[in-house]
Amino acid sequence: MAIDFGKRMGLGGLRLPVLDPHNPMSIDMDTFKKVVDIYMEHGFKYFDTAYIYHGELSESAMAEAVVDRYPRDSFFLSTKMPIKQMSKAEDLERIFDEQLKKCHVDYFDFYLIHCISKDTYAKCEEWGAFEFLKQKRAEGKFREFGVSFHDSPEFLEKVLTEHPEIDFVMAQINYIDWVNPSIRSKDVYDICVKHGKPIVVMEACKGGTLAEIPDEAKKLMKDYNADASIASWAYRFVGSLPGVRVVLAGMPKMEFLMDNISVFEDFKPLNDAEYQIIDQVVQIINANTPIPCTVCRYCEPACPKKIAIPDYFTLYNDLKRLEKSSAPNDVMTQAFFYGSLIEQGHGPASACIECRKCEKICPQSLPITRYLREMVVEEIEHYDPLKQIESMKHAGE
């Protein structure tokens, strides 16, 4: 029987409301419950989480905010098997059972192999993960299983060809990555369509970066439609693609939720003029964003020096973006924020030992160590932010 997904916006569990923006484990449950309530009141019902999100607390947060408060048949729940973090075949059963308990459910609606890549695919084949999941599906432990994907289109072709039993694909698709040579969203999308696999879209707004674009790009969008938010263009781009089942959105703030509801409650596909504007916006953004980091924070737990990699990259991108916008450009301000992160216990960019553990886990395949050395150290840390903090403190006394 076909599944009725209704309104096609899903609530993503990677970026839940938090009390401390630098501590993903500080989930603001009161705000999250309010977000869930409004989301459900407007007829949306798809919740996506994963074992590793928010320091392994996202699934429990979903249980408390959704499962414990709503009838089981009133929502869809999706989670993922953390193959990258597992060491043996026996972990499949153990972690699956743990996830059911953490989520307070007897079954999931959708279950995925998390972030499948060449390394994790080899583990899946060795451990019999696909056979395991087919068995769980047959037992009614979930309705469909899929893969979340951050690799090449060629690799996706291989996976879907060798495992046609995969029901759907979760893929990173957005207008800035559509023809990005390192992400190739369009090619990934085309492979999914070729194999007849429904798509769940993640990173539609690329970690929020497509909501904060250069002023020149904003003007193009606002001149065309003054009432539409900048983020809405990103969500309408992916929502307009045939074959897209659900578009996930991180909604750590209530205003994000309300804006996204306004987009998907009465969804309107993009027209030709809007596609032309997006093409121009892509050119402007590419010229203004040197580090295409989505702030997913997968890299941080892997760093032995506790370097706040995504925060440092955000500071650098902001610095370069401000240089070309109407906003004030103050490198000392960026250095101050940088130093504040160090004071909180994070390692400086210069502490990088180039172990490249971060690069192995980065979904965007970024050359993180080079970016830290050539961009953050040279253009932000160079200003000796710790001394700047001291001088600012004294100035305020």
C-alpha positions as CSV (number, residue, x, y, z in Angstrom):
1,M,0.0,0.0,0.0
2,A,1.3,3.4,-1.0
3,I,2.4,5.6,1.9
4,D,0.7,9.0,2.1
5,F,3.4,11.5,3.0
6,G,1.0,14.4,2.9
7,K,2.9,17.7,3.2
8,R,6.4,17.1,2.2
9,M,8.5,18.9,4.8
10,G,10.3,16.7,7.3
11,L,11.7,17.8,10.6
12,G,15.4,16.9,10.8
13,G,17.0,15.9,14.0
14,L,20.6,17.0,13.3
15,R,19.9,20.7,14.2
16,L,17.5,20.7,17.1
17,P,17.1,23.8,19.4
18,V,19.9,24.0,21.9
19,L,20.6,26.1,25.0
20,D,24.3,26.6,24.2
21,P,25.1,27.0,20.5
22,H,28.5,25.5,21.1
23,N,27.2,22.4,22.9
24,P,25.0,20.2,20.7
25,M,24.1,18.0,23.7
26,S,22.3,21.0,25.4
27,I,19.0,20.3,23.7
28,D,16.3,22.8,24.6
29,M,13.4,20.4,25.1
30,D,10.8,23.0,25.9
31,T,11.4,24.8,22.6
32,F,11.7,21.5,20.7
33,K,8.3,20.4,22.0
34,K,6.7,23.7,20.9
35,V,8.3,23.2,17.5
36,V,6.9,19.7,17.3
37,D,3.4,20.8,18.4
38,I,3.2,23.6,15.8
39,Y,4.7,21.4,13.1
40,M,2.1,18.7,13.8
41,E,-0.8,21.2,14.1
42,H,-0.1,22.2,10.5
43,G,-0.4,18.7,9.2
44,F,3.3,17.7,8.9
45,K,4.4,14.4,10.3
46,Y,7.9,13.2,9.1
47,F,10.6,13.1,11.7
48,D,14.2,12.2,10.9
49,T,16.9,11.4,13.4
50,A,20.1,9.3,13.7
51,Y,22.1,7.5,16.4
52,I,25.0,10.0,16.4
53,Y,23.1,13.3,16.2
54,H,23.5,15.7,19.1
55,G,26.0,13.5,20.9
56,E,23.7,10.5,20.6
57,L,20.8,12.4,22.3
58,S,18.7,13.2,19.2
59,E,16.8,9.9,19.2
60,S,15.9,10.2,22.9
61,A,14.8,13.8,22.3
62,M,12.5,12.6,19.5
63,A,11.0,10.0,21.9
64,E,10.3,12.6,24.5
65,A,8.9,15.3,22.2
66,V,7.1,13.2,19.6
67,V,6.6,9.5,20.5
68,D,5.6,10.0,24.1
69,R,3.1,12.7,23.2
70,Y,1.4,11.7,20.0
71,P,-0.4,8.5,18.7
72,R,2.1,6.2,16.9
73,D,0.0,6.3,13.7
74,S,0.0,10.1,13.5
75,F,3.7,10.5,12.5
76,F,6.5,8.9,10.6
77,L,9.8,8.2,12.3
78,S,13.1,7.6,10.5
79,T,16.6,6.8,11.9
80,K,19.9,5.4,10.8
81,M,22.4,2.7,11.5
82,P,25.8,4.3,12.4
83,I,28.0,1.9,10.4
84,K,31.0,4.2,10.5
85,Q,31.0,4.0,14.3
86,M,30.6,0.3,14.5
87,S,33.4,-2.3,14.8
88,K,31.7,-5.8,14.3
89,A,28.7,-7.5,12.8
90,E,27.2,-8.2,16.3
91,D,26.7,-4.4,16.7
92,L,23.9,-4.5,14.1
93,E,21.5,-6.2,16.3
94,R,22.6,-4.5,19.5
95,I,22.4,-1.0,18.1
96,F,19.1,-1.6,16.3
97,D,17.5,-2.8,19.6
98,E,19.1,0.1,21.5
99,Q,17.5,2.5,19.0
100,L,14.1,1.0,19.3
101,K,14.3,1.5,23.1
102,K,15.7,5.0,22.9
103,C,13.0,6.1,20.5
104,H,10.2,4.3,22.6
105,V,8.8,2.5,19.6
106,D,8.2,-1.1,18.5
107,Y,9.0,-0.2,14.8
108,F,10.4,2.5,12.7
109,D,8.7,3.8,9.6
110,F,12.0,4.2,7.7
111,Y,15.5,3.0,8.5
112,L,18.7,3.9,6.7
113,I,22.4,2.9,6.5
114,H,24.0,6.2,7.7
115,C,26.3,8.0,5.3
116,I,27.2,5.0,3.1
117,S,30.6,5.3,1.5
118,K,33.2,3.0,0.1
119,D,34.5,2.2,3.6
120,T,31.1,1.6,5.1
121,Y,29.9,-0.3,2.1
122,A,32.7,-2.8,2.5
123,K,31.7,-3.2,6.2
124,C,28.0,-3.7,5.2
125,E,29.0,-6.4,2.7
126,E,31.3,-8.1,5.2
127,W,28.8,-8.1,8.0
128,G,25.7,-8.9,6.0
129,A,24.1,-5.6,6.8
130,F,21.8,-5.6,3.8
131,E,20.6,-9.1,4.7
132,F,20.1,-8.0,8.3
133,L,17.9,-5.1,7.2
134,K,15.9,-7.1,4.7
135,Q,15.1,-9.5,7.6
136,K,14.1,-6.6,9.9
137,R,11.9,-5.2,7.2
138,A,10.3,-8.6,6.7
139,E,9.7,-8.8,10.5
140,G,7.9,-5.5,10.4
141,K,10.5,-3.6,12.3
142,F,10.4,-0.9,9.7
143,R,8.4,-0.2,6.5
144,E,11.3,0.8,4.1
145,F,15.0,1.0,4.3
146,G,17.3,3.4,2.5
147,V,20.8,4.8,2.4
148,S,21.9,8.3,3.3
149,F,24.5,9.4,0.8
150,H,27.4,11.8,0.5
151,D,29.6,10.1,-2.1
152,S,30.0,10.1,-5.9
153,P,27.2,9.4,-8.4
154,E,29.3,6.5,-9.8
155,F,29.4,4.9,-6.3
156,L,25.6,5.4,-5.9
157,E,25.1,3.6,-9.3
158,K,27.1,0.7,-8.0
159,V,25.2,0.4,-4.7
160,L,21.8,0.7,-6.3
161,T,22.7,-1.8,-9.0
162,E,24.0,-4.4,-6.5
163,H,21.2,-3.8,-4.0
164,P,17.9,-3.1,-5.8
165,E,16.2,-4.0,-2.5
166,I,17.0,-0.5,-1.3
167,D,13.7,1.4,-1.1
168,F,14.8,5.0,-1.2
169,V,17.8,7.4,-1.0
170,M,18.5,10.3,1.3
171,A,20.8,12.7,-0.7
172,Q,22.3,16.1,-0.3
173,I,20.6,18.3,-2.9
174,N,20.5,22.1,-3.1
175,Y,21.0,24.7,-5.7
176,I,24.6,25.6,-4.8
177,D,25.7,21.9,-5.0
178,W,23.6,21.1,-8.1
179,V,26.6,21.3,-10.4
180,N,29.3,21.6,-7.8
181,P,32.1,19.3,-9.0
182,S,32.8,17.9,-5.5
183,I,29.2,17.2,-4.6
184,R,27.4,16.8,-8.0
185,S,23.9,16.8,-6.6
186,K,22.3,16.8,-10.1
187,D,24.2,13.6,-11.1
188,V,23.2,11.9,-7.8
189,Y,19.6,13.0,-8.4
190,D,19.7,11.6,-11.9
191,I,20.9,8.2,-10.6
192,C,18.1,8.0,-8.1
193,V,15.5,8.8,-10.8
194,K,17.1,6.2,-13.2
195,H,16.7,3.5,-10.6
196,G,13.2,4.6,-9.6
197,K,14.2,5.4,-6.0
198,P,12.2,8.1,-4.1
199,I,14.4,10.8,-2.7
200,V,14.5,12.3,0.8
201,V,16.5,15.6,0.5
202,M,18.9,16.7,3.2
203,E,21.0,19.9,3.3
204,A,18.4,21.7,1.1
205,C,19.6,25.0,2.7
206,K,23.2,23.7,3.1
207,G,23.3,24.0,6.9
208,G,21.6,27.4,6.8
209,T,24.3,29.0,4.6
210,L,21.8,29.5,1.7
211,A,19.7,31.7,4.1
212,E,22.7,34.0,4.6
213,I,23.9,34.9,1.1
214,P,25.8,38.0,-0.2
215,D,23.9,41.2,-0.4
216,E,24.1,41.3,-4.2
217,A,22.4,37.9,-4.3
218,K,19.7,38.8,-1.7
219,K,18.8,41.9,-3.8
220,L,18.1,39.7,-6.9
221,M,15.7,37.6,-4.8
222,K,14.1,40.5,-3.0
223,D,13.6,42.6,-6.1
224,Y,11.7,39.7,-7.6
225,N,9.7,38.8,-4.5
226,A,10.0,41.1,-1.5
227,D,7.9,38.9,0.8
228,A,9.7,35.6,0.2
229,S,12.5,34.7,2.6
230,I,16.0,33.9,1.2
231,A,15.8,30.4,2.7
232,S,12.5,29.7,0.9
233,W,14.2,29.8,-2.5
234,A,16.4,26.9,-1.4
235,Y,13.5,24.8,-0.2
236,R,11.4,25.5,-3.3
237,F,14.3,24.5,-5.5
238,V,14.5,21.0,-4.1
239,G,10.7,20.7,-3.6
240,S,10.2,21.4,-7.3
241,L,12.2,18.4,-8.3
242,P,10.1,15.3,-9.5
243,G,10.8,12.2,-7.4
244,V,11.4,14.1,-4.1
245,R,9.4,12.5,-1.4
246,V,10.3,14.7,1.6
247,V,12.5,17.7,2.1
248,L,14.2,17.7,5.5
249,A,14.7,21.0,7.4
250,G,16.6,21.7,10.5
251,M,14.5,24.0,12.7
252,P,16.4,25.1,15.8
253,K,14.4,28.3,16.0
254,M,10.7,29.0,15.9
255,E,11.0,31.5,13.1
256,F,12.6,28.9,10.9
257,L,9.7,26.6,11.5
258,M,7.1,29.2,10.6
259,D,8.9,30.3,7.5
260,N,9.2,26.6,6.3
261,I,5.6,26.0,7.0
262,S,4.7,28.9,4.8
263,V,6.7,27.4,2.0
264,F,5.4,23.8,2.2
265,E,1.8,24.3,3.4
266,D,0.8,25.6,0.0
267,F,3.8,24.7,-2.1
268,K,4.5,26.5,-5.3
269,P,7.1,25.2,-7.7
270,L,9.7,27.6,-9.1
271,N,9.0,29.2,-12.4
272,D,11.5,29.9,-15.3
273,A,12.3,33.5,-14.1
274,E,13.1,32.2,-10.6
275,Y,15.4,29.5,-12.0
276,Q,17.3,32.2,-13.9
277,I,17.7,34.2,-10.7
278,I,19.0,31.2,-8.9
279,D,21.6,30.7,-11.6
280,Q,22.8,34.2,-11.0
281,V,22.8,33.7,-7.2
282,V,24.9,30.6,-7.5
283,Q,27.6,32.5,-9.4
284,I,27.6,35.2,-6.7
285,I,27.7,32.8,-3.8
286,N,30.6,30.8,-5.4
287,A,32.6,34.0,-5.7
288,N,32.0,34.8,-2.1
289,T,32.3,31.5,-0.1
290,P,35.8,30.1,0.0
291,I,35.0,27.2,2.4
292,P,31.8,25.2,1.5
293,C,31.3,23.9,5.0
294,T,27.7,22.9,6.1
295,V,28.5,23.0,9.8
296,C,27.3,19.4,10.3
297,R,29.9,19.0,13.0
298,Y,30.8,15.4,12.1
299,C,34.5,16.4,12.2
300,E,34.6,17.8,15.7
301,P,34.5,14.6,17.7
302,A,37.2,13.1,15.5
303,C,39.7,15.9,16.2
304,P,42.2,14.9,18.9
305,K,43.1,18.6,19.5
306,K,39.4,19.7,20.0
307,I,39.7,22.2,17.2
308,A,36.3,23.9,16.6
309,I,36.6,23.3,12.9
310,P,33.1,24.4,11.6
311,D,33.1,27.4,13.9
312,Y,36.5,28.6,12.6
313,F,35.4,28.0,9.0
314,T,32.2,30.0,9.6
315,L,34.3,32.9,11.0
316,Y,36.5,32.8,7.9
317,N,33.6,32.7,5.5
318,D,31.9,35.5,7.3
319,L,35.1,37.6,7.1
320,K,35.3,37.1,3.4
321,R,31.6,37.6,2.8
322,L,31.6,40.8,4.8
323,E,34.5,42.1,2.7
324,K,32.1,42.1,-0.3
325,S,28.9,43.2,1.4
326,S,27.4,46.4,2.9
327,A,28.0,45.0,6.4
328,P,30.9,46.3,8.5
329,N,34.1,44.3,7.9
330,D,36.1,44.0,11.1
331,V,38.8,41.2,11.2
332,M,39.3,42.1,14.9
333,T,35.7,41.1,15.6
334,Q,36.2,37.7,14.0
335,A,39.5,37.3,15.9
336,F,37.6,38.1,19.1
337,F,35.0,35.4,18.5
338,Y,37.9,33.0,17.5
339,G,39.7,33.7,20.8
340,S,36.4,33.3,22.7
341,L,36.1,29.7,21.3
342,I,39.7,29.0,22.4
343,E,38.9,30.3,25.9
344,Q,36.1,27.8,26.0
345,G,38.6,25.0,25.7
346,H,38.8,24.5,21.9
347,G,42.2,24.0,20.3
348,P,43.5,26.8,18.0
349,A,43.7,26.0,14.3
350,S,47.5,26.0,14.6
351,A,47.2,23.0,16.9
352,C,46.3,20.8,13.9
353,I,48.6,17.8,13.7
354,E,47.3,16.9,10.2
355,C,46.1,13.4,11.3
356,R,43.3,14.0,8.8
357,K,40.7,12.1,10.9
358,C,38.4,15.0,10.3
359,E,38.8,14.7,6.5
360,K,37.9,11.0,6.5
361,I,34.6,11.7,8.1
362,C,33.7,15.0,6.3
363,P,30.6,14.5,4.1
364,Q,31.7,17.4,1.9
365,S,35.2,15.8,1.4
366,L,36.9,19.1,2.3
367,P,40.7,19.5,2.6
368,I,40.2,20.6,6.2
369,T,43.8,20.6,7.3
370,R,44.8,22.8,4.4
371,Y,41.9,25.2,5.1
372,L,42.9,25.5,8.7
373,R,46.5,26.2,7.9
374,E,46.1,28.5,4.9
375,M,42.9,30.3,5.8
376,V,42.1,30.3,9.5
377,V,45.7,30.5,10.9
378,E,46.9,33.0,8.3
379,E,44.0,35.3,8.3
380,I,42.3,35.1,11.7
381,E,44.7,33.5,14.2
382,H,47.4,35.7,12.8
383,Y,45.8,38.6,14.6
384,D,46.6,37.0,18.0
385,P,43.0,36.9,19.2
386,L,43.8,36.1,22.8
387,K,45.7,39.5,23.1
388,Q,42.7,41.2,21.4
389,I,40.4,39.7,24.0
390,E,42.5,41.1,26.8
391,S,42.7,44.5,25.2
392,M,38.9,44.5,24.7
393,K,38.4,43.5,28.3
394,H,40.6,46.3,29.6
395,A,38.8,48.8,27.3
396,G,35.5,47.8,28.8
397,E,36.7,48.2,32.4
